[in-house]
Amino acid sequence: MLTPSYKNPQLSLPDPPNDESMDTGAQTTAVLGKGVLPEVWRDRGRTILPSWLSPIPADAGSARAGKLTADQWRMLCTVHLVVTLVRLWSDRGPGDRRHDMLCNFMDLVTATVVLFKRSMSPGRIKLYEDFMRSYLEGYLRLYPHLNLTPKHHLSLHIPRFLERFGPVHGWITWGFERLNFTFQRTETNGKSSACHVFLSGLR
């Protein structure tokens, strides 16, 4: 049975270690550090995905790869980061910061996987809520220099939508995400009139 990490009484948070491969300073929002992304890219190149999973850029997360789509972020976090971070950090015991960061991240991954199930039940809704709350509580403990965002708050309202509308595949906004992505890639040269021309072409 999966258990959210905040229910683990052994969870303790020592001071961040001085490790160049993982930047945890209070003056930055970086978590993975410059030593982890190359490992993610290496593991991605060795991972064979089922045909129904969309690939991500070979150098995802770098400036060269550009912005990722919402689906690419989901793939990066629920597949590729899981493979790499478990390989790198899972051998550390409770109390080690990287172990605690991994447990916190896996709470988020589990909540996301449950959220995207093709069928929904009261038990799954409760499971999503438990793991999302565990992730947010761990986030506040591990990264006290960072603030919660409106999206964090909204994530706790999702169970209400699941109860009313069922699985997210019936009401998810991938279409709007694709349109936003198209807008972001449209060259306007700082002229808003180009957007009106583009929108006219969509009719």
C-alpha positions as CSV (number, residue, x, y, z in Angstrom):
1,M,0.0,0.0,0.0
2,L,1.4,3.4,-1.0
3,T,1.8,5.8,1.9
4,P,2.4,9.6,1.5
5,S,5.7,10.6,2.9
6,Y,4.3,13.1,5.4
7,K,2.9,10.1,7.3
8,N,6.4,8.8,7.8
9,P,7.4,9.6,11.4
10,Q,11.1,9.1,10.5
11,L,11.2,12.0,8.1
12,S,13.7,14.6,9.3
13,L,15.3,17.5,7.5
14,P,19.0,18.3,8.2
15,D,20.8,21.3,6.8
16,P,21.4,21.0,3.0
17,P,24.7,19.4,2.2
18,N,27.5,21.2,0.4
19,D,27.2,19.3,-2.9
20,E,28.0,20.9,-6.3
21,S,25.8,18.4,-8.1
22,M,22.7,19.6,-6.3
23,D,22.1,23.3,-5.8
24,T,19.9,23.9,-2.7
25,G,20.9,27.4,-1.8
26,A,18.3,29.8,-0.5
27,Q,19.1,32.3,-3.2
28,T,18.0,30.1,-6.1
29,T,15.0,28.1,-7.2
30,A,17.2,25.3,-8.7
31,V,16.6,21.9,-7.2
32,L,18.2,19.3,-9.5
33,G,21.6,21.0,-10.0
34,K,23.9,21.0,-13.0
35,G,25.0,17.4,-12.4
36,V,21.6,15.8,-12.6
37,L,20.2,17.0,-16.0
38,P,23.0,15.3,-18.0
39,E,22.1,12.1,-16.2
40,V,18.5,12.5,-17.1
41,W,19.5,13.0,-20.8
42,R,21.7,9.9,-20.7
43,D,19.0,7.8,-19.1
44,R,16.4,9.1,-21.6
45,G,18.6,7.9,-24.5
46,R,18.6,4.4,-23.0
47,T,14.9,4.3,-22.2
48,I,12.5,2.5,-24.7
49,L,9.0,4.0,-24.4
50,P,5.8,2.4,-25.4
51,S,4.4,3.9,-28.7
52,W,1.5,5.7,-26.9
53,L,3.9,7.8,-24.8
54,S,5.1,11.0,-26.4
55,P,8.9,11.6,-26.5
56,I,10.5,14.6,-25.0
57,P,13.5,16.6,-26.5
58,A,16.8,14.8,-26.0
59,D,18.1,17.8,-24.0
60,A,14.9,18.7,-22.2
61,G,15.4,21.3,-19.5
62,S,18.2,23.1,-21.3
63,A,17.9,26.5,-23.0
64,R,18.6,24.8,-26.3
65,A,15.5,22.7,-26.0
66,G,13.2,25.7,-25.4
67,K,9.9,25.6,-23.6
68,L,8.2,22.2,-23.1
69,T,4.6,21.5,-23.7
70,A,2.3,20.5,-20.8
71,D,2.4,16.9,-22.0
72,Q,6.2,16.9,-22.3
73,W,6.5,18.2,-18.7
74,R,4.2,15.3,-17.6
75,M,6.4,12.8,-19.4
76,L,9.6,14.3,-18.0
77,C,8.4,14.3,-14.4
78,T,6.4,11.0,-14.3
79,V,8.9,8.9,-16.4
80,H,12.3,10.3,-17.0
81,L,13.0,12.1,-13.7
82,V,11.7,9.1,-11.8
83,V,14.1,6.8,-13.6
84,T,17.1,9.0,-13.0
85,L,16.4,10.3,-9.5
86,V,15.5,6.8,-8.1
87,R,18.8,5.6,-9.6
88,L,20.8,8.5,-8.1
89,W,19.1,9.1,-4.7
90,S,17.2,6.0,-3.6
91,D,20.2,4.4,-1.8
92,R,20.3,7.2,0.7
93,G,18.5,6.7,4.0
94,P,15.8,8.7,5.7
95,G,17.2,12.0,7.0
96,D,19.4,12.5,4.0
97,R,18.2,15.6,2.2
98,R,18.2,14.0,-1.3
99,H,16.3,11.0,0.0
100,D,13.7,13.3,1.5
101,M,13.6,15.3,-1.8
102,L,13.0,12.1,-3.7
103,C,10.2,11.0,-1.4
104,N,8.6,14.5,-1.8
105,F,8.9,14.3,-5.6
106,M,7.4,10.8,-5.7
107,D,4.4,12.1,-3.7
108,L,3.8,14.6,-6.6
109,V,4.4,11.9,-9.2
110,T,1.9,9.5,-7.6
111,A,-0.7,12.2,-7.3
112,T,-0.2,13.0,-11.0
113,V,-0.5,9.3,-12.1
114,V,-3.7,8.8,-10.1
115,L,-5.1,12.1,-11.5
116,F,-4.7,10.9,-15.1
117,K,-6.3,7.5,-14.6
118,R,-8.9,6.7,-17.3
119,S,-11.5,5.8,-14.6
120,M,-12.1,7.5,-11.3
121,S,-13.6,6.4,-7.9
122,P,-13.9,7.9,-4.4
123,G,-10.9,5.9,-3.4
124,R,-8.7,7.3,-6.1
125,I,-9.9,10.8,-5.5
126,K,-8.9,10.4,-1.8
127,L,-5.6,8.9,-2.9
128,Y,-4.9,11.9,-5.1
129,E,-5.8,14.3,-2.3
130,D,-3.6,12.5,0.3
131,F,-0.5,12.5,-2.0
132,M,-1.0,16.1,-3.1
133,R,-1.3,17.3,0.5
134,S,1.8,15.3,1.4
135,Y,3.7,16.8,-1.5
136,L,2.7,20.4,-0.5
137,E,3.5,19.8,3.2
138,G,6.9,18.4,2.2
139,Y,7.5,21.2,-0.2
140,L,7.1,23.8,2.6
141,R,9.5,21.9,4.8
142,L,12.1,21.2,2.2
143,Y,12.1,24.6,0.5
144,P,11.1,27.2,3.1
145,H,12.6,30.0,1.0
146,L,10.0,29.3,-1.8
147,N,6.4,30.4,-1.7
148,L,3.4,28.4,-2.7
149,T,1.8,29.5,-6.0
150,P,-1.9,29.8,-7.0
151,K,-1.4,26.5,-8.9
152,H,-0.5,24.8,-5.7
153,H,-3.7,26.1,-4.1
154,L,-5.8,25.1,-7.1
155,S,-4.4,21.6,-7.0
156,L,-6.4,21.0,-3.8
157,H,-9.7,21.9,-5.5
158,I,-9.2,19.2,-8.2
159,P,-11.0,16.5,-6.1
160,R,-14.2,18.5,-6.3
161,F,-14.0,18.5,-10.1
162,L,-13.2,14.8,-10.2
163,E,-16.3,14.2,-8.1
164,R,-18.5,16.3,-10.4
165,F,-17.1,15.6,-13.9
166,G,-15.2,12.3,-13.6
167,P,-11.7,11.6,-15.1
168,V,-9.7,14.6,-16.3
169,H,-9.5,13.2,-19.8
170,G,-13.1,14.3,-20.3
171,W,-12.5,18.0,-19.4
172,I,-8.7,18.6,-19.7
173,T,-7.5,21.6,-21.6
174,W,-4.8,20.1,-23.9
175,G,-6.4,22.0,-26.9
176,F,-5.9,25.3,-25.1
177,E,-2.4,24.4,-24.2
178,R,-1.6,23.6,-27.8
179,L,-3.1,27.0,-28.9
180,N,-1.0,28.8,-26.2
181,F,2.1,27.0,-27.5
182,T,1.3,28.1,-31.0
183,F,0.9,31.7,-29.9
184,Q,4.2,31.6,-28.0
185,R,6.0,30.4,-31.2
186,T,4.4,33.1,-33.4
187,E,6.8,35.8,-34.4
188,T,5.1,39.2,-34.0
189,N,8.1,41.5,-33.9
190,G,6.4,43.3,-31.0
191,K,3.4,44.2,-33.1
192,S,0.0,43.1,-31.6
193,S,-1.7,43.5,-35.0
194,A,0.1,40.3,-36.2
195,C,-1.9,38.4,-33.5
196,H,-5.2,39.7,-35.0
197,V,-4.1,38.4,-38.4
198,F,-3.2,35.1,-37.0
199,L,-6.5,34.7,-35.1
200,S,-8.4,35.6,-38.3
201,G,-6.8,32.8,-40.1
202,L,-8.1,30.3,-37.4
203,R,-11.7,31.0,-38.2
